[in-house]
Amino acid sequence: MADKIDYIEFPSADRARSSEFFQAAFGWGIISYGPSYDALDGAGIDGGIDQSPERVAAPLAVIRTADLDGAEQRVRAAGGVITKPQFDFPGGRRFHFREPGGNELAVWVARD
């Protein structure tokens, strides 16, 4: 599998209001994963709304890979800076990085 963007996270100071907005404006469904995170359903790309204290400041494109360690090595070799080391989350494992132009992205791998 080639590395591809397959998820986007929107930071929010008010997850409930953001979710209500996307439902009302675009008809997207919402799947709640607790008090600080909702997933988007029917948005054309998988995504979520993150209200956690650790949320990023801008929308976060998330790249899916088959080899997380290999992707991290390639990111570092290309000049990327790791901003959040690898960590587990309910769907798998991921890390965040900043590319040389300043954009923060994430790379994830699904659980087996």
N, C-alpha and C positions, 0 to 999 in steps of 0.2 A: 504494500500500500504506500503510495506517495504521500508525503506530508501535505495536508490540506486544511485550510481554515474551515471549521465546521461548527463553530460556536461563538457567540458574542455575549459578553456580560455588560450590563449597564449599571454603573454605580448609582445609588439613590440614597438621599437623606430620609426618604419616606417611601419604603417599599410598597406599602398598601396603596398609596396614592399613585405611584408610578404604574403599578399593576392595573389599577382601575382606569388610568389614562389609556394604556395600550389596549385594554379590552374595549373601551368606549370608542376610541379613535379608529382602531383597525380591526376590531373583532377577534383579536388573538385570545386564546385560552390561557389560563394561568394554572400552574400546578405548584402548590405551596410545599416547601420543604422546611418549614419552621418560621420563626419570627423574623429572620433576617434574609431569607432567600426564597424567591419564586422563580420557577422555570416558565419560559414562554412556550406556547403550543400553537402551531399553525402560522408562525411568523415567516416561513420560507427558509429559515435557517434556525437551528436550535439556539437557544439563548436563555438568559436569566437576568434577574434584577437582584442586585446585591446591596444589602443595607448593613453588612457587618462592619465593625470598626476598622477592619483591615482592608476594606474595599479600595480599589484603585480610584484615581481621580477622574479618569476619562474612560469611555467605552474600551473594553478589552477584547481584542480578537484572540481566539483560542485555536491553536493548530493541533490537529490530531496526528499522531505518529504511531508507528509500530515498535519503535525503539527509543525510549525516553532518554537513556544514557547516551546513545549515539547522537540524538538530536541536541542534547545539552553540549556535547563535545563540538558539534558543528557550529552551534550558536557562539560558543566561546572563541573558536578558531576564526570565525568571521568578524569578530570584534564586538559581539554582544556582551552585555554585562548582566549577570544574574541578579535579579532584585528580590526574588523569593525562592529559596532552595526547594528542591523536590519535597512534596508533601502528599499525603493520602487525602482523598475526599471520597464521598460515597460512590462516585462512578469510576474511580481509578486513582491515578497518580499524576501530578503535574508540577511544573516550575514556571516562574515568571522571569522575563528578561526585558532589557531595554536595548533596542537596536541603536546604531550610531547616530541616527537622526533624532532620537529622543522618544520614540513611541514605545510604550510598554505592551508586550504581548505575552501569551502563555502557550506552553506546549503540554499536551496531555496524552496519556495512554490509557486505554480501557483496562479494567480488571479482566483477568482470564476467567 
